[in-house]
Amino acid sequence: MSEIIILLLVALVILYSVKRKVPVYDAFLEGAKEGIPVVGRTFANLLAVIVAIGVARDSGLLDLFASLLSPLLSKLGIQPEILPLAIVKPISGSGASAVLSDIFIAYHPDSAIGKTASVMAGSTETTVYICALYFSSVGIKNTRYALPVALLADVIGMYSAIKIAAWLL
């Protein structure tokens, strides 16, 4: 269904542009040319984040961190096994997908941990990635409270997802 909606939206934009006598292909090329410098400015930031997540995940650092915090997490009603997902999700969507896949392999998708991880993965955003992309693309250096508030919203969203998943199980 979403493919049809996207196709209809693109067709609508093209028809509207033709009606207004806008050279559609030329406008598209101009927009693509303007996007290339944005990619150049943001690529290094994104590459650094992806490499850091890969190293932390593959080295076992995320699992070590989860095991250290497991007594505290258990008291809060949080399964320690989903902590790596909670750490990675705000930083990298693809990294979070890999961690979610690891959770599914270890605990199965239909387990309580698998279901909780699924709800949590779908309830939060890749905040650091989005902030890095948007702020660097427009050259904002001083983000003030944007990132801390967004990360606080992620923590609230994750905790809410955990509690909702526990309520539904």
LOBA-225400 format. One record per residue (C-alpha): residue in three letters; z negated, y, x negated. Coordinates in nm, 2 decimals. Each point is the difference from the previous one (the first is absolute). Example, Ala and Ser with C-alpha at 12.3 -4.5 7.8 and 13.67 -1.06 7.14 Angstrom:
2
{ALA; {-0.78; -0.45; -1.23}};
{SER; {0.07; 0.34; -0.14}};
! end
This chain:
169
{MET; {0.00; 0.00; 0.00}};
{SER; {-0.09; 0.24; -0.28}};
{GLU; {0.34; -0.05; -0.16}};
{ILE; {0.17; 0.11; 0.31}};
{ILE; {-0.22; 0.31; 0.03}};
{ILE; {0.08; 0.09; -0.36}};
{LEU; {0.37; -0.05; 0.05}};
{LEU; {-0.01; 0.22; 0.32}};
{LEU; {-0.20; 0.27; -0.18}};
{VAL; {0.25; 0.01; -0.29}};
{ALA; {0.29; 0.01; 0.25}};
{LEU; {-0.17; 0.28; 0.20}};
{VAL; {-0.04; 0.21; -0.32}};
{ILE; {0.36; -0.05; -0.10}};
{LEU; {0.13; 0.08; 0.35}};
{TYR; {-0.22; 0.31; 0.01}};
{SER; {0.12; 0.11; -0.34}};
{VAL; {0.37; -0.05; 0.10}};
{LYS; {-0.06; 0.20; 0.32}};
{ARG; {-0.15; 0.29; -0.21}};
{LYS; {0.30; -0.03; -0.24}};
{VAL; {-0.23; -0.10; -0.30}};
{PRO; {0.18; -0.19; -0.27}};
{VAL; {-0.21; -0.31; 0.03}};
{TYR; {0.10; -0.18; -0.32}};
{ASP; {-0.02; 0.31; -0.21}};
{ALA; {-0.34; 0.08; 0.14}};
{PHE; {-0.11; -0.36; -0.08}};
{LEU; {0.12; 0.03; -0.36}};
{GLU; {-0.17; 0.33; -0.05}};
{GLY; {-0.33; -0.14; 0.13}};
{ALA; {0.03; -0.30; -0.23}};
{LYS; {0.06; 0.22; -0.30}};
{GLU; {-0.31; 0.20; 0.09}};
{GLY; {-0.20; -0.32; 0.02}};
{ILE; {0.08; -0.12; -0.35}};
{PRO; {-0.23; 0.25; -0.18}};
{VAL; {-0.28; -0.09; 0.24}};
{VAL; {0.04; -0.37; -0.11}};
{GLY; {-0.01; 0.11; -0.36}};
{ARG; {-0.32; 0.20; 0.04}};
{THR; {-0.18; -0.28; 0.19}};
{PHE; {0.12; -0.31; -0.17}};
{ALA; {-0.24; 0.01; -0.30}};
{ASN; {-0.31; 0.04; 0.23}};
{LEU; {0.11; -0.29; 0.22}};
{LEU; {0.08; -0.22; -0.30}};
{ALA; {-0.34; 0.06; -0.15}};
{VAL; {-0.17; -0.09; 0.33}};
{ILE; {0.20; -0.32; 0.04}};
{VAL; {-0.07; -0.11; -0.36}};
{ALA; {-0.37; 0.07; 0.03}};
{ILE; {-0.03; -0.20; 0.32}};
{GLY; {0.19; -0.29; -0.15}};
{VAL; {-0.22; 0.00; -0.31}};
{ALA; {-0.33; 0.02; 0.20}};
{ARG; {0.12; -0.28; 0.23}};
{ASP; {0.14; -0.24; -0.25}};
{SER; {-0.29; 0.05; -0.25}};
{GLY; {-0.26; -0.10; 0.26}};
{LEU; {-0.17; 0.34; -0.01}};
{LEU; {0.02; 0.04; 0.38}};
{ASP; {-0.15; -0.34; 0.05}};
{LEU; {-0.28; 0.08; -0.25}};
{PHE; {-0.07; 0.32; 0.18}};
{ALA; {-0.02; -0.18; 0.33}};
{SER; {-0.24; -0.26; -0.13}};
{LEU; {-0.23; 0.27; -0.14}};
{LEU; {-0.01; 0.18; 0.33}};
{SER; {-0.03; -0.32; 0.22}};
{PRO; {-0.38; 0.03; 0.06}};
{LEU; {0.04; 0.36; 0.13}};
{LEU; {0.31; -0.09; 0.20}};
{SER; {-0.16; -0.30; 0.16}};
{LYS; {-0.29; 0.22; 0.13}};
{LEU; {0.26; 0.24; 0.16}};
{GLY; {0.17; -0.29; 0.17}};
{ILE; {0.31; 0.02; -0.23}};
{GLN; {0.16; -0.31; -0.15}};
{PRO; {0.02; 0.06; -0.37}};
{GLU; {0.33; -0.18; -0.02}};
{ILE; {0.18; 0.29; 0.17}};
{LEU; {-0.13; 0.26; -0.24}};
{PRO; {0.30; -0.02; -0.23}};
{LEU; {0.22; 0.08; 0.30}};
{ALA; {-0.22; 0.30; 0.09}};
{ILE; {0.03; 0.13; -0.36}};
{VAL; {0.37; -0.05; -0.03}};
{LYS; {0.12; 0.10; 0.35}};
{PRO; {-0.05; 0.38; -0.05}};
{ILE; {0.18; -0.01; -0.33}};
{SER; {0.30; -0.23; 0.05}};
{GLY; {0.16; -0.16; 0.30}};
{SER; {0.19; -0.26; -0.20}};
{GLY; {-0.32; -0.08; -0.20}};
{ALA; {-0.19; -0.03; 0.33}};
{SER; {0.26; -0.24; 0.13}};
{ALA; {-0.04; -0.21; -0.31}};
{VAL; {-0.38; -0.01; 0.04}};
{LEU; {0.04; -0.08; 0.37}};
{SER; {0.23; -0.29; -0.10}};
{ASP; {-0.26; -0.12; -0.25}};
{ILE; {-0.27; 0.01; 0.28}};
{PHE; {0.23; -0.20; 0.23}};
{ILE; {0.06; -0.26; -0.27}};
{ALA; {-0.37; -0.04; -0.08}};
{TYR; {-0.15; 0.03; 0.35}};
{HIS; {0.30; -0.05; 0.24}};
{PRO; {0.12; 0.26; 0.25}};
{ASP; {-0.19; -0.14; 0.29}};
{SER; {-0.34; 0.01; -0.17}};
{ALA; {-0.25; 0.27; 0.07}};
{ILE; {0.07; 0.15; -0.34}};
{GLY; {0.38; -0.02; 0.05}};
{LYS; {-0.02; 0.17; 0.35}};
{THR; {-0.24; 0.27; -0.13}};
{ALA; {0.23; 0.07; -0.29}};
{SER; {0.30; 0.02; 0.23}};
{VAL; {-0.17; 0.25; 0.23}};
{MET; {-0.12; 0.20; -0.30}};
{ALA; {0.35; 0.01; -0.16}};
{GLY; {0.15; 0.12; 0.32}};
{SER; {-0.27; 0.26; 0.07}};
{THR; {0.02; 0.21; -0.32}};
{GLU; {0.25; 0.20; -0.20}};
{THR; {0.11; 0.01; -0.36}};
{THR; {-0.18; 0.33; -0.04}};
{VAL; {0.02; 0.06; -0.38}};
{TYR; {0.37; -0.10; 0.00}};
{ILE; {0.08; 0.24; 0.29}};
{CYS; {-0.20; 0.29; -0.16}};
{ALA; {0.15; -0.05; -0.34}};
{LEU; {0.35; -0.02; 0.15}};
{TYR; {-0.03; 0.30; 0.23}};
{PHE; {-0.20; 0.23; -0.22}};
{SER; {0.21; -0.07; -0.31}};
{SER; {0.33; 0.04; 0.19}};
{VAL; {-0.09; 0.36; 0.10}};
{GLY; {-0.19; 0.08; -0.32}};
{ILE; {-0.35; 0.04; 0.14}};
{LYS; {-0.26; -0.03; -0.28}};
{ASN; {-0.32; 0.09; 0.18}};
{THR; {-0.05; -0.23; 0.29}};
{ARG; {-0.36; 0.11; 0.07}};
{TYR; {-0.15; -0.24; 0.25}};
{ALA; {0.31; -0.18; 0.12}};
{LEU; {-0.04; -0.32; -0.20}};
{PRO; {-0.38; -0.04; 0.04}};
{VAL; {0.02; 0.06; 0.37}};
{ALA; {0.30; -0.24; 0.03}};
{LEU; {-0.18; -0.27; -0.20}};
{LEU; {-0.31; 0.05; 0.22}};
{ALA; {0.22; -0.06; 0.31}};
{ASP; {0.13; -0.32; -0.17}};
{VAL; {-0.36; -0.12; -0.06}};
{ILE; {-0.08; 0.07; 0.37}};
{GLY; {0.32; -0.17; 0.11}};
{MET; {-0.07; -0.31; -0.21}};
{TYR; {-0.35; -0.03; 0.11}};
{SER; {0.11; 0.04; 0.36}};
{ALA; {0.27; -0.26; -0.04}};
{ILE; {-0.26; -0.24; -0.15}};
{LYS; {-0.24; 0.05; 0.29}};
{ILE; {0.28; -0.02; 0.26}};
{ALA; {0.13; -0.32; -0.15}};
{ALA; {-0.35; -0.15; 0.00}};
{TRP; {-0.04; 0.10; 0.36}};
{LEU; {0.33; -0.16; 0.10}};
{LEU; {-0.07; -0.32; -0.19}};
! end
